[in-house]
Amino acid sequence: METLQELESILTDLDDQNVLICADLNAHSSVCRYAKEYKRRAHVEDFLLEQQLYLLNETNSQPTFEHCCRKGWSDLSFIQGTNFSNSFTWKC
């Protein structure tokens, strides 16, 4: 996935700095309250693990978008840096 490759390049350039990333990755997952999981989900989960990123989204949160009769939780927020993770809470 091109977006994940771009994010990996940015994280490499930033080295060990604390980083907050917010993105609509369309990585539908049961973790994000979707009934159907997409193949892209596995790529995003692998990316988070490889880059040692901490997902801030909470499973009981409100949807990040609503349009007509649809709603979703496709917007993800994640951080790099364990000390940084103690500074944030995620609410929609």
Protein Blocks (a to p, Z undefined) as FASTA:
>chain_A
ZZlmmmmmmmmmnomaccdddddehpacfklopabdcfklmmmmmmmmmnopacfbdfkb
ccfbdehjbccdkbccddedjklmmmpccdZZ
